[in-house]
Amino acid sequence: MRTFLLSITIAFMALQANAQTVSNFDDLSLSKSDTFYVNYTKPGKDVGFTDSLAYFPCVYDTGYGAQFLSYGFVYSNVKDSTHGDYLHSNSSRSASAHSGSNYAVAFVGYSGLTVNLLGTAKGKPVEGFYINNSTYTYAQMKNGNSFSYVKFGNPKKTNDTTKFTPSHGRDWFKLSVFGYSGGTLKADTVSYYLADYRSTDSTKWTMTTTWNWVNLLPLGDVDSLSFVLSSSDTGTYGMNTPAYFCMDDFTPHNSGLSVSNSPSRVAAKVYPMPATNVLNVELIDSTAIQQAVIMDMQGRIIAEQQVNSATTQINTSGLSAGMYILQLKGKDQEATMRFIKQ
């Protein structure tokens, strides 16, 4: 029996985005600084907006004498990192965009939130987007709220105001992203914890306050994406944690990110495929990358390794059988591929 040693050659992707095809929301006009925009003219109807190669829905309800966002996206340039009430829900915790001046704030609602891809992006992978907590949600998790009094990572006050129970790091707030192709739900899911206090080691507790990249390549080819928020803090009527997150630089596959096919820009040869106990990475340019990262199909980091030479061996003996993602990271470029551990 002959054994074939398969390899895959992957090319670097320059991390320079074309503003016309990356949804950075800066081409959407706002009347002034420190404000946001919603179309209030059609209560109960979708008054969302298109930015580059994606459609972002928005539905408002004015039936209670005021404007309440039922679900969807608004675009904003609000610079507010201090207010923690629902009247100030349209600001990122960092009080800024990831790039440029504008960003989007999503209210997911009860049944999830769908972004549809358009034009040449439809039916292709989505690279990902940058995520942040909203100022409102961050403050409610950090300081507690009127629904449950829960302070993430601190003693919990129950509905019986005389009783307190320690959280022991059990709190969490998570975004899950699902992909659809031809109306069919894809098998993979990408998750990102906007707050993660699950560990009994308090030094590992995190609550997002800056912009972080969410890699959506594991979802493969998609026509639309569904965003769902969940939390450990729930009550009779569902999740108590305010269902907001902030988005910037949403990047479809056909985004103007330049991928060179020239031999001089080839990142590496990676073999064997499937991997056994070792994954070999041979770089064409030994100075092009500095780090190799292995993630599971939910985008969680499994292992990281510094790359200091043209040939690197990555120990995969501790990985369970299945599919993983390998990222090769350089100063201003990266390459991503899937591989199977046998």
C-alpha positions, 0 to 999 in steps of 0.5 A: 500500500502506498501512502501519499503525502498531500500538501496545501499551498496557501497565499497571504492575504494583505490586511488592507480593506477597500472601503467600497466593499467592506461594510465600515459604515463610513459611507452612511451619512450622519447629520452630526458627530456623536449621533446615530441614525434610524428611519422612523417613518415606517413603524413595524416595517424593515427600514434597514440599510445596505452597506457595500455587499450586505443588507442590515435590517432594522425594525422599530416600534412606535406603538408605545408613544416612543421609538423602541428598536424591535430588532436590527442595526443602527449606524452610529458615531456616538462617543460614550463610554460612561452612560449605562442606561437604555437611553444611551444604548447606541455607543460602543464601549470604546467610544469609537469605531474600529476604523473611520468614524462610524460603526453599527450597533445591533439589537438582536431581539428574541429570535436572532438577527439576519444579515443578507449578503448581496451581489458578488458576496452572495454564496461566498465565505465571509472573512469576519468582522470586528466586535465590541460590547455596547456601553449599555450592555457592558455597564449592565453586566458590570454593575448589575441591572434592574431585572436580576441585580446580577453583577458578572464576576461578583456576588449575586443578589437574588430576587429575595433581597436578603440573600446573596450567592457567590457567582464563582465565575459562572457568568457569560454573555455570548454571540453565536453566528450561524451561516445559511446557504440556499436556505439551509443551515450550515453545520459549523457555528462561530461563537465569541464571548463578550463576557466570560466568567466561567472559569474558577480562576478569576485571572481568566475572566474577561469582558470585552471593552475594545474591538476584536476580530471575529473570524467567520471563515469556518462557516464556509460559503454562505448567503446569509448570517444569523446572529444570536445572543445568549447569557447565563443571566436569564429570568422568567421572560428570557435573557436579562442581559441587554441584547446588544453588540457593536460591529465594524469592518464587516468583510465579505469574501469579495471585499477588495482584500488583495490575495496575490497568486504570484509565487513570491507571495505564496505563504507556505506549504502545509503537510501532511493532509490529513495531519497526524502527530505533526503538521509541517509548515514550510515558508517561502519567506522565512520573515513573513510570519511570526506566529502560527495559531490553531483554532477549533471550528468555533474560532476558539484558540487551541494552540499558539506557536512562535515561528522563527524559521522557514521550516516549522513543525507544529505538534498536533498529537494532543488534538482530537480527530476532526477539523481545525483552522490554521492561521499564519500571522505576520505584521500586516498579513495573514493566511488561513486554511482548514486541516483535518487531524486524523 
